Amino acid sequence: MAALRMQIKRIEGAAQLVQDDGGTIMVAASRPRGFEKLLRGRAPLDAVYMTQLIGADSGVSHALAAISAWEAATDTGTAQNGLLLRELLHTLSFLHANLRQFYFQALPDFIPPSALAAYKGPSPELRRVAQAMGAQPPGSWARHRFPHRFSDSEINQLAENQARALRALSLLQRMMAIIGGKFPLVMSIVPGGATTPLREPLVFRLRTLMREIGPFLRETPLEDGLLLLEKREETKTLGKGSQAYLSAGTIGDDTGPEESLFPGGVLFGNTLESFQPNVTENLQYAFYRVPLKAGGNFQLLEEAPQKQGAYSWIKAPLYQARRAETGALARLVITHLSGSRSHVAPLVERIQEVLGVPVLDANTTGGRILARLGELHPLVERCESLLDHLNPGQPTIAKDNGASKGHGEAVAHIEAPAGIVQHRLVLRNGRIALYDIVSASTWNGAPRDENENSSGIELALNSAGLDLRSERDRRRASQIVHSYFFSASDAVH
């Protein structure tokens, strides 16, 4: 019997789920674009801008990892206002990614378009959309049906909140464009800080926009997520993933006015340890090989599309030779266990109450959804705090920095919405001699390693006992993948 294949919809890039004759499900992504090769010989500033093209939701994180590696390699100092602007930009990117992922990637797995086409609420705009969808011919996406458990009033509520989310996304994009010069490719991040002209009217405008969307972001998405779990009880246990968690830490670094929102750490078993820069990549089932004449540290891997046994273009990242789950749930677990960040306590209690298990065991489709939506409230509060700490009229770029230094090397780690981003830079004569990237989606979307250990997505899919010939199981597979916030373009870069 030929392998069963299922295209993963509503993600960046192209990826498939492949189920072999034995029932094992694997994640197969399309061929990479080769950013690491493209960056060789270029000026280091090119890495800040080019790596944002790896993935829209991780673009700001890649830019910050690139600038951090460059600054570390050249001993570049950074202006305090510049650090705050970068952190504000990063926090806004998390809000944007988490909100978009739930309402426009995950939620359609549970509510068919035909249900939204039956909208009967008070919004004239949504009524017009529903009318247009209802006029589509049979067989179109707007007429697609599958069973759901939401009442008409709940459908109306979710449709209205989805429209509010779309408005919030628009304002978040406007805020990031104000700080970054434009969006989704921000241009203001430079050595020593940010080029944003920091004046009181700009800060006032940002505060005004945040006040408009803050009340919605604080409560409504999480309440919609809780409604989803109430109606779809199976999500509380569906797609059991790994119980090893990893976070590099993000949103502040304890050197600014406030401690980091999500501290770094790693949890294997019952031991929480600090995060160390000890990340490698395994190629056992990836379409790559080490060149036969590999010499020095500057040798690129070779693509090997005919490699026997390989099935994915995603490399398998390892932390101290072990696999771990990354993303919102990992951040929540590590922040909770660190004992120093009380802002996650209400969310932890809510998740444990709803799922009926300790938060360490909440690594299911429903648990991951709630963890991601629960981040919105503290992220909004951090945005408001950062706006209060900005000092208009003061420099945003350090005057004396070492960005012109032509030699150096460094590794930088930062969290993206889907997990850890690592950039490794080797600089020679002012140009990039080596650039190595580990993207956020590789952690949960990678193939097995040489010890047959699976990534989070493959582990969760195979723990569910799915048969991709079944329409119901294909929907469940989609639910599991979207709970991980997977991006194929980010995973292969």
VEXTOR-717641 format. One record per residue (C-alpha): residue number from 1; x, y, z. Coordinates in steps of 0.001 Angstrom, whole numbers. Layout:
+-----+---------+---------+---------+
!   k !      c1 !      c2 !      c3 !
+-----+---------+---------+---------+
! NUM !       X !       Y !       Z !
...
+-----+---------+---------+---------+
***
This chain:
+-----+---------+---------+---------+
!   k !      c1 !      c2 !      c3 !
+-----+---------+---------+---------+
!   1 !       0 !       0 !       0 !
!   2 !    1338 !    3431 !    -944 !
!   3 !    2054 !    5870 !    1869 !
!   4 !    -860 !    8122 !    2799 !
!   5 !    -200 !   11831 !    2394 !
!   6 !   -2011 !   14807 !    3871 !
!   7 !   -1237 !   18432 !    3045 !
!   8 !   -1060 !   20654 !    6129 !
!   9 !   -3210 !   23704 !    5450 !
!  10 !   -3099 !   27240 !    6877 !
!  11 !     621 !   27273 !    7655 !
!  12 !    3582 !   29146 !    6183 !
!  13 !    5313 !   27068 !    3549 !
!  14 !    4515 !   23608 !    2216 !
!  15 !    4489 !   20513 !    4405 !
!  16 !    2787 !   17137 !    4434 !
!  17 !    1984 !   14444 !    6912 !
!  18 !    3044 !   11037 !    5594 !
!  19 !    1714 !    7799 !    7120 !
!  20 !    3605 !    4619 !    6246 !
!  21 !    2331 !    1050 !    6040 !
!  22 !    2910 !     545 !    9757 !
!  23 !     758 !    3544 !   10674 !
!  24 !    3629 !    5829 !   11708 !
!  25 !    3045 !    9482 !   10811 !
!  26 !    5960 !   11685 !    9750 !
!  27 !    6275 !   15396 !    8945 !
!  28 !    7765 !   16133 !    5513 !
!  29 !    8576 !   19726 !    4530 !
!  30 !    9585 !   21221 !    1181 !
!  31 !   13130 !   22024 !      66 !
!  32 !   14955 !   24878 !    1875 !
!  33 !   15763 !   28269 !     402 !
!  34 !   19338 !   28206 !    1686 !
!  35 !   19657 !   31347 !    3814 !
!  36 !   22869 !   30144 !    5457 !
!  37 !   24530 !   29820 !    2050 !
!  38 !   23108 !   33127 !     793 !
!  39 !   24536 !   35022 !    3763 !
!  40 !   28139 !   33921 !    3301 !
!  41 !   30327 !   36812 !    2136 !
!  42 !   27705 !   39445 !    2914 !
!  43 !   27815 !   42356 !    5320 !
!  44 !   26490 !   41373 !    8786 !
!  45 !   23654 !   43913 !    8570 !
!  46 !   22218 !   41856 !    5695 !
!  47 !   21573 !   39010 !    8163 !
!  48 !   19354 !   41286 !   10280 !
!  49 !   17077 !   41980 !    7326 !
!  50 !   17341 !   38814 !    5208 !
!  51 !   16622 !   36334 !    8007 !
!  52 !   13266 !   38012 !    8635 !
!  53 !   12161 !   36392 !    5367 !
!  54 !   12446 !   32954 !    6990 !
!  55 !    8988 !   33284 !    8543 !
!  56 !    6496 !   36089 !    9134 !
!  57 !    5641 !   35162 !   12721 !
!  58 !    9297 !   34634 !   13648 !
!  59 !   10714 !   37527 !   11606 !
!  60 !   11274 !   39944 !   14488 !
!  61 !   12825 !   37168 !   16587 !
!  62 !   15259 !   36321 !   13778 !
!  63 !   16194 !   39990 !   13390 !
!  64 !   16886 !   40296 !   17116 !
!  65 !   18910 !   37069 !   17174 !
!  66 !   20959 !   38329 !   14211 !
!  67 !   21689 !   41710 !   15785 !
!  68 !   22483 !   40100 !   19148 !
!  69 !   25012 !   37758 !   17533 !
!  70 !   26637 !   40676 !   15663 !
!  71 !   26792 !   42863 !   18762 !
!  72 !   28246 !   40024 !   20843 !
!  73 !   30870 !   39270 !   18186 !
!  74 !   31954 !   42928 !   18008 !
!  75 !   31487 !   43982 !   21656 !
!  76 !   28871 !   46556 !   20667 !
!  77 !   27044 !   48424 !   23416 !
!  78 !   23363 !   49304 !   23173 !
!  79 !   21445 !   52424 !   24226 !
!  80 !   18797 !   51817 !   26913 !
!  81 !   16018 !   53318 !   24788 !
!  82 !   17132 !   51103 !   21915 !
!  83 !   16862 !   47991 !   24084 !
!  84 !   13390 !   49012 !   25223 !
!  85 !   12219 !   49645 !   21657 !
!  86 !   13526 !   46262 !   20542 !
!  87 !   11786 !   44553 !   23440 !
!  88 !    8551 !   46398 !   22704 !
!  89 !    8754 !   45335 !   19068 !
!  90 !    9392 !   41739 !   20107 !
!  91 !    6489 !   41743 !   22576 !
!  92 !    4112 !   43128 !   19951 !
!  93 !    5233 !   40412 !   17526 !
!  94 !    4295 !   37751 !   20109 !
!  95 !     853 !   39323 !   20573 !
!  96 !     324 !   39416 !   16819 !
!  97 !    1499 !   35836 !   16242 !
!  98 !    -447 !   34261 !   19117 !
!  99 !   -3670 !   36058 !   18233 !
! 100 !   -3471 !   35275 !   14516 !
! 101 !   -2564 !   31655 !   15137 !
! 102 !   -5631 !   30929 !   17247 !
! 103 !   -8346 !   32704 !   15289 !
! 104 !   -7086 !   32018 !   11763 !
! 105 !   -5131 !   28758 !   12012 !
! 106 !   -6463 !   26709 !   14937 !
! 107 !  -10116 !   27739 !   15201 !
! 108 !  -11056 !   26699 !   11616 !
! 109 !  -10195 !   23117 !   12610 !
! 110 !  -13241 !   23141 !   14897 !
! 111 !  -15783 !   25346 !   13065 !
! 112 !  -16537 !   24755 !    9364 !
! 113 !  -16907 !   27766 !    7022 !
! 114 !  -20547 !   26811 !    6441 !
! 115 !  -21290 !   27558 !   10111 !
! 116 !  -19829 !   31054 !    9842 !
! 117 !  -21838 !   31589 !    6672 !
! 118 !  -24989 !   31229 !    8801 !
! 119 !  -24118 !   34258 !   10968 !
! 120 !  -27249 !   35945 !   12338 !
! 121 !  -25715 !   38442 !   14773 !
! 122 !  -25970 !   42254 !   14858 !
! 123 !  -22809 !   43074 !   12861 !
! 124 !  -23754 !   44349 !    9363 !
! 125 !  -20227 !   43658 !    8095 !
! 126 !  -20388 !   40018 !    9172 !
! 127 !  -23876 !   39692 !    7726 !
! 128 !  -22512 !   40809 !    4362 !
! 129 !  -19641 !   38323 !    4608 !
! 130 !  -22083 !   35536 !    5530 !
! 131 !  -24321 !   36436 !    2597 !
! 132 !  -21360 !   36354 !     205 !
! 133 !  -20225 !   32991 !    1550 !
! 134 !  -23719 !   31561 !    1261 !
! 135 !  -23837 !   32583 !   -2387 !
! 136 !  -20809 !   30480 !   -3280 !
! 137 !  -21483 !   27448 !   -5520 !
! 138 !  -21644 !   23911 !   -4088 !
! 139 !  -18187 !   22432 !   -3590 !
! 140 !  -16516 !   25735 !   -2720 !
! 141 !  -14601 !   26168 !     538 !
! 142 !  -17409 !   28362 !    1916 !
! 143 !  -19877 !   25465 !    1701 !
! 144 !  -17602 !   22929 !    3405 !
! 145 !  -19242 !   21129 !    6339 !
! 146 !  -18201 !   18863 !    9174 !
! 147 !  -19821 !   18146 !   12566 !
! 148 !  -19373 !   20720 !   15325 !
! 149 !  -20880 !   21272 !   18768 !
! 150 !  -21351 !   25035 !   18938 !
! 151 !  -24773 !   26657 !   19297 !
! 152 !  -25900 !   29432 !   16961 !
! 153 !  -25231 !   32055 !   19634 !
! 154 !  -21730 !   30677 !   20234 !
! 155 !  -21024 !   30717 !   16498 !
! 156 !  -22136 !   34348 !   16381 !
! 157 !  -19926 !   35182 !   19369 !
! 158 !  -16855 !   33517 !   17863 !
! 159 !  -17432 !   35196 !   14495 !
! 160 !  -17652 !   38610 !   16157 !
! 161 !  -14524 !   37951 !   18216 !
! 162 !  -12714 !   36796 !   15105 !
! 163 !  -13589 !   40137 !   13509 !
! 164 !  -12337 !   41946 !   16620 !
! 165 !   -9141 !   39923 !   16415 !
! 166 !   -8685 !   41023 !   12815 !
! 167 !   -9018 !   44649 !   13917 !
! 168 !   -6508 !   44067 !   16732 !
! 169 !   -4060 !   42473 !   14296 !
! 170 !   -4303 !   45538 !   12076 !
! 171 !   -3491 !   47857 !   14990 !
! 172 !    -633 !   45637 !   16169 !
! 173 !     819 !   45789 !   12659 !
! 174 !     508 !   49577 !   12750 !
! 175 !    2359 !   49720 !   16070 !
! 176 !    5160 !   47502 !   14786 !
! 177 !    5420 !   49639 !   11637 !
! 178 !    5711 !   52776 !   13805 !
! 179 !    8623 !   51251 !   15730 !
! 180 !   10159 !   49194 !   12938 !
! 181 !    9754 !   51566 !    9979 !
! 182 !    7502 !   49045 !    8263 !
! 183 !    6067 !   45587 !    8830 !
! 184 !    6398 !   42603 !    8399 !
! 185 !   10052 !   43378 !    7543 !
! 186 !   11197 !   45807 !   10225 !
! 187 !   14100 !   48090 !    9308 !
! 188 !   14918 !   50027 !   12484 !
! 189 !   17094 !   47408 !   14227 !
! 190 !   20760 !   48426 !   13920 !
! 191 !   23943 !   47912 !   15966 !
! 192 !   23709 !   49843 !   19201 !
! 193 !   19916 !   50117 !   19336 !
! 194 !   17119 !   51202 !   17000 !
! 195 !   16697 !   54075 !   14548 !
! 196 !   13147 !   54896 !   15704 !
! 197 !   12917 !   58680 !   16370 !
! 198 !   11668 !   58542 !   19949 !
! 199 !    9481 !   61565 !   20683 !
! 200 !    6541 !   62052 !   23037 !
! 201 !    3900 !   62132 !   20244 !
! 202 !    5116 !   58722 !   19034 !
! 203 !    4882 !   57243 !   22540 !
! 204 !    1427 !   58819 !   23006 !
! 205 !     240 !   57272 !   19730 !
! 206 !    1502 !   53836 !   20769 !
! 207 !    -231 !   54143 !   24145 !
! 208 !   -3491 !   55127 !   22435 !
! 209 !   -3395 !   52108 !   20148 !
! 210 !   -2582 !   49756 !   23031 !
! 211 !   -5485 !   51117 !   25094 !
! 212 !   -7821 !   50371 !   22192 !
! 213 !   -6901 !   46689 !   21869 !
! 214 !   -5647 !   45862 !   25374 !
! 215 !   -9027 !   45027 !   26992 !
! 216 !   -9879 !   42592 !   24188 !
! 217 !   -6471 !   40883 !   24248 !
! 218 !   -6448 !   40450 !   28026 !
! 219 !   -9557 !   38319 !   28340 !
! 220 !  -11523 !   37454 !   25208 !
! 221 !   -9175 !   35100 !   23301 !
! 222 !   -8556 !   32980 !   26407 !
! 223 !  -12306 !   32805 !   27098 !
! 224 !  -12857 !   31659 !   23500 !
! 225 !  -10173 !   29017 !   24001 !
! 226 !  -11889 !   27798 !   27154 !
! 227 !  -15192 !   27614 !   25263 !
! 228 !  -13464 !   25542 !   22604 !
! 229 !  -12226 !   23043 !   25188 !
! 230 !  -15655 !   22921 !   26826 !
! 231 !  -17257 !   21946 !   23516 !
! 232 !  -14447 !   19657 !   22379 !
! 233 !  -13527 !   17652 !   25481 !
! 234 !  -11290 !   15331 !   23454 !
! 235 !   -8769 !   18143 !   22957 !
! 236 !   -7881 !   17882 !   26647 !
! 237 !   -6159 !   14542 !   26006 !
! 238 !   -5618 !   14554 !   22225 !
! 239 !   -2062 !   14750 !   20915 !
! 240 !      53 !   14015 !   23965 !
! 241 !    3505 !   15450 !   23370 !
! 242 !    6840 !   15451 !   25130 !
! 243 !    7307 !   16128 !   28836 !
! 244 !   10763 !   17587 !   28288 !
! 245 !   10535 !   21381 !   27983 !
! 246 !   13031 !   23958 !   26745 !
! 247 !   13048 !   27774 !   26683 !
! 248 !   15858 !   30227 !   25973 !
! 249 !   14030 !   32981 !   27838 !
! 250 !   12703 !   36150 !   26256 !
! 251 !   11033 !   39566 !   26640 !
! 252 !   13733 !   41233 !   28722 !
! 253 !   16989 !   39877 !   30116 !
! 254 !   16969 !   41052 !   33748 !
! 255 !   19427 !   43872 !   32937 !
! 256 !   16761 !   46445 !   32132 !
! 257 !   14119 !   48041 !   34339 !
! 258 !   12317 !   44725 !   34824 !
! 259 !   13102 !   41014 !   34922 !
! 260 !   12484 !   38876 !   31847 !
! 261 !    8872 !   37885 !   31287 !
! 262 !    9793 !   34291 !   30403 !
! 263 !   13028 !   33015 !   31989 !
! 264 !   15227 !   30494 !   30243 !
! 265 !   15440 !   26924 !   31450 !
! 266 !   15271 !   23259 !   30570 !
! 267 !   13219 !   20540 !   32212 !
! 268 !   14154 !   16888 !   31792 !
! 269 !   12318 !   14657 !   34241 !
! 270 !   11808 !   16532 !   37503 !
! 271 !   14931 !   18688 !   37333 !
! 272 !   14791 !   22310 !   36202 !
! 273 !   18146 !   23572 !   34987 !
! 274 !   19319 !   26882 !   33548 !
! 275 !   19505 !   27155 !   29765 !
! 276 !   23013 !   26772 !   28326 !
! 277 !   24088 !   27379 !   24705 !
! 278 !   24505 !   23699 !   23896 !
! 279 !   22451 !   23116 !   20749 !
! 280 !   23411 !   20708 !   17962 !
! 281 !   21569 !   19345 !   14918 !
! 282 !   21055 !   15700 !   13989 !
! 283 !   20874 !   14693 !   10309 !
! 284 !   19865 !   11015 !   10566 !
! 285 !   16530 !   11386 !    8716 !
! 286 !   17142 !   14770 !    7038 !
! 287 !   18156 !   15258 !    3396 !
! 288 !   21649 !   16481 !    4280 !
! 289 !   25100 !   15011 !    4684 !
! 290 !   28424 !   16224 !    5991 !
! 291 !   30810 !   16798 !    3052 !
! 292 !   33475 !   14104 !    2677 !
! 293 !   36217 !   16729 !    2601 !
! 294 !   34865 !   18771 !    5501 !
! 295 !   37565 !   21013 !    6837 !
! 296 !   37519 !   23734 !    9474 !
! 297 !   34437 !   25395 !   10877 !
! 298 !   33304 !   27031 !    7641 !
! 299 !   32135 !   23967 !    5682 !
! 300 !   28443 !   24000 !    4741 !
! 301 !   26349 !   20868 !    4810 !
! 302 !   25509 !   19318 !    1458 !
! 303 !   21934 !   18745 !     340 !
! 304 !   21258 !   15052 !    -287 !
! 305 !   17756 !   14635 !   -1766 !
! 306 !   18412 !   10952 !   -2602 !
! 307 !   19702 !   10047 !     882 !
! 308 !   18426 !    6595 !    1818 !
! 309 !   16079 !    6575 !    4817 !
! 310 !   15680 !   10347 !    4972 !
! 311 !   12198 !   11853 !    4738 !
! 312 !   12414 !   15546 !    5708 !
! 313 !   14306 !   18726 !    4862 !
! 314 !   14087 !   19750 !    8523 !
! 315 !   17171 !   19153 !   10655 !
! 316 !   16603 !   17770 !   14153 !
! 317 !   17898 !   20158 !   16853 !
! 318 !   19098 !   18626 !   20097 !
! 319 !   19816 !   20206 !   23459 !
! 320 !   22662 !   18375 !   25168 !
! 321 !   21940 !   15506 !   22749 !
! 322 !   18272 !   15321 !   23855 !
! 323 !   14904 !   16274 !   22343 !
! 324 !   12582 !   18768 !   24021 !
! 325 !    9309 !   20583 !   23325 !
! 326 !    9429 !   24344 !   22841 !
! 327 !    6822 !   27075 !   22522 !
! 328 !    4159 !   28619 !   24729 !
! 329 !    3580 !   25602 !   26978 !
! 330 !    7316 !   25128 !   27537 !
! 331 !    7630 !   28810 !   28468 !
! 332 !    4697 !   28498 !   30877 !
! 333 !    6018 !   25359 !   32597 !
! 334 !    9540 !   26744 !   33008 !
! 335 !    8302 !   30154 !   34175 !
! 336 !    6017 !   28451 !   36696 !
! 337 !    8714 !   26135 !   38044 !
! 338 !   11251 !   28962 !   38299 !
! 339 !    9147 !   30279 !   41201 !
! 340 !    9963 !   33910 !   40486 !
! 341 !    7306 !   34947 !   37984 !
! 342 !    3910 !   35214 !   39707 !
! 343 !    2210 !   36581 !   36581 !
! 344 !    1646 !   33027 !   35275 !
! 345 !      73 !   31656 !   38473 !
! 346 !   -3577 !   32403 !   37504 !
! 347 !   -3092 !   30787 !   34085 !
! 348 !   -1455 !   27695 !   35579 !
! 349 !   -4360 !   27294 !   38023 !
! 350 !   -6899 !   27713 !   35222 !
! 351 !   -5236 !   25155 !   32969 !
! 352 !   -4903 !   22622 !   35790 !
! 353 !   -8561 !   23121 !   36701 !
! 354 !   -9789 !   22698 !   33131 !
! 355 !   -7557 !   19762 !   32175 !
! 356 !   -7597 !   18104 !   35571 !
! 357 !   -3842 !   17429 !   35517 !
! 358 !    -705 !   19270 !   36682 !
! 359 !     581 !   21828 !   34195 !
! 360 !    3584 !   19590 !   33465 !
! 361 !    1111 !   17076 !   31989 !
! 362 !    -802 !   19695 !   29973 !
! 363 !    1122 !   18874 !   26790 !
! 364 !   -2015 !   18166 !   24743 !
! 365 !   -3817 !   19988 !   21950 !
! 366 !   -6039 !   21831 !   24435 !
! 367 !   -3218 !   22570 !   26860 !
! 368 !   -1044 !   24099 !   24151 !
! 369 !   -3929 !   26268 !   22909 !
! 370 !   -4636 !   27617 !   26407 !
! 371 !    -944 !   28232 !   27107 !
! 372 !    -605 !   30319 !   23955 !
! 373 !   -3759 !   32349 !   24575 !
! 374 !   -2812 !   32794 !   28230 !
! 375 !     372 !   34593 !   27179 !
! 376 !   -1635 !   37506 !   25808 !
! 377 !   -2503 !   39052 !   29185 !
! 378 !    1080 !   39321 !   30540 !
! 379 !    2317 !   40409 !   27110 !
! 380 !    -137 !   43321 !   27096 !
! 381 !     970 !   44335 !   30578 !
! 382 !    4627 !   44198 !   29516 !
! 383 !    3872 !   46440 !   26504 !
! 384 !    2259 !   49003 !   28795 !
! 385 !    5213 !   48843 !   31188 !
! 386 !    7736 !   49280 !   28361 !
! 387 !    5889 !   52344 !   27096 !
! 388 !    6127 !   53838 !   30595 !
! 389 !    9890 !   53219 !   30725 !
! 390 !   10697 !   54817 !   27352 !
! 391 !   12527 !   58133 !   27679 !
! 392 !   11544 !   60401 !   24743 !
! 393 !   14257 !   62778 !   23562 !
! 394 !   17103 !   60523 !   24716 !
! 395 !   19324 !   58525 !   22312 !
! 396 !   18099 !   55237 !   20893 !
! 397 !   21520 !   54211 !   19487 !
! 398 !   24767 !   53980 !   21430 !
! 399 !   27273 !   56550 !   20139 !
! 400 !   30395 !   54513 !   20734 !
! 401 !   30043 !   50940 !   19539 !
! 402 !   32203 !   48301 !   17923 !
! 403 !   30010 !   47521 !   14938 !
! 404 !   32864 !   48416 !   12568 !
! 405 !   35035 !   45669 !   14042 !
! 406 !   35796 !   43186 !   11287 !
! 407 !   36503 !   39979 !   13193 !
! 408 !   34635 !   37979 !   15809 !
! 409 !   32188 !   35177 !   16397 !
! 410 !   29222 !   34610 !   18649 !
! 411 !   26057 !   32591 !   19213 !
! 412 !   22740 !   34245 !   20155 !
! 413 !   19538 !   32618 !   21427 !
! 414 !   16086 !   34120 !   21703 !
! 415 !   12515 !   32874 !   21926 !
! 416 !   10146 !   33175 !   18980 !
! 417 !    6419 !   32406 !   19346 !
! 418 !    7018 !   28780 !   18265 !
! 419 !   10218 !   28227 !   20268 !
! 420 !   13958 !   28864 !   20332 !
! 421 !   15883 !   30675 !   17589 !
! 422 !   19668 !   30322 !   17453 !
! 423 !   21995 !   32355 !   15217 !
! 424 !   25693 !   31581 !   15010 !
! 425 !   27923 !   34170 !   13295 !
! 426 !   31586 !   34053 !   12296 !
! 427 !   32862 !   37409 !   11050 !
! 428 !   36083 !   37789 !    9032 !
! 429 !   37323 !   41035 !    7447 !
! 430 !   33949 !   42657 !    8011 !
! 431 !   32065 !   39941 !    6125 !
! 432 !   30117 !   36840 !    7134 !
! 433 !   32390 !   33790 !    6913 !
! 434 !   29834 !   31420 !    8458 !
! 435 !   26183 !   31742 !    9390 !
! 436 !   24219 !   28952 !   11032 !
! 437 !   20526 !   29137 !   11953 !
! 438 !   18319 !   26953 !   14135 !
! 439 !   14737 !   28141 !   13675 !
! 440 !   11848 !   27926 !   16117 !
! 441 !    9696 !   25426 !   14198 !
! 442 !   12534 !   22916 !   13806 !
! 443 !   12270 !   21893 !   17479 !
! 444 !    8708 !   20582 !   17309 !
! 445 !    8556 !   19731 !   13594 !
! 446 !   11815 !   17856 !   13037 !
! 447 !   12179 !   14200 !   11992 !
! 448 !   13429 !   11466 !   14311 !
! 449 !   17051 !   11517 !   15444 !
! 450 !   19607 !    8706 !   15347 !
! 451 !   18174 !    7257 !   18572 !
! 452 !   14664 !    7150 !   17042 !
! 453 !   13436 !    9919 !   19362 !
! 454 !   10587 !   11922 !   17833 !
! 455 !    9884 !   15639 !   17812 !
! 456 !    6841 !   17043 !   19590 !
! 457 !    4533 !   17010 !   16558 !
! 458 !    5388 !   13484 !   15426 !
! 459 !    5175 !   12213 !   18997 !
! 460 !    1759 !   13850 !   19489 !
! 461 !     404 !   12601 !   16159 !
! 462 !    1487 !    9017 !   16774 !
! 463 !     268 !    9004 !   20374 !
! 464 !   -3238 !    9740 !   19038 !
! 465 !   -3421 !    6523 !   16978 !
! 466 !   -4665 !    8309 !   13846 !
! 467 !   -5574 !    6806 !   10486 !
! 468 !   -5165 !    9455 !    7780 !
! 469 !   -7688 !    7639 !    5568 !
! 470 !  -10380 !    8836 !    7992 !
! 471 !  -11729 !   12361 !    7500 !
! 472 !  -12232 !   12710 !   11257 !
! 473 !   -8659 !   11667 !   11985 !
! 474 !   -7348 !   14053 !    9330 !
! 475 !   -9118 !   16891 !   11125 !
! 476 !   -7635 !   15720 !   14427 !
! 477 !   -4176 !   15616 !   12842 !
! 478 !   -4680 !   19204 !   11698 !
! 479 !   -5773 !   20195 !   15203 !
! 480 !   -2620 !   18698 !   16692 !
! 481 !    -272 !   20356 !   14200 !
! 482 !   -1891 !   23774 !   14615 !
! 483 !   -1677 !   23531 !   18394 !
! 484 !    2108 !   23617 !   17925 !
! 485 !    2142 !   26788 !   15800 !
! 486 !    4189 !   25051 !   13084 !
! 487 !    5672 !   26964 !   10125 !
! 488 !    7237 !   24906 !    7335 !
! 489 !    9098 !   27885 !    5848 !
! 490 !   10599 !   28659 !    9257 !
! 491 !   11530 !   25015 !    9845 !
! 492 !   13558 !   24563 !    6657 !
! 493 !   14832 !   28115 !    5914 !
+-----+---------+---------+---------+
***
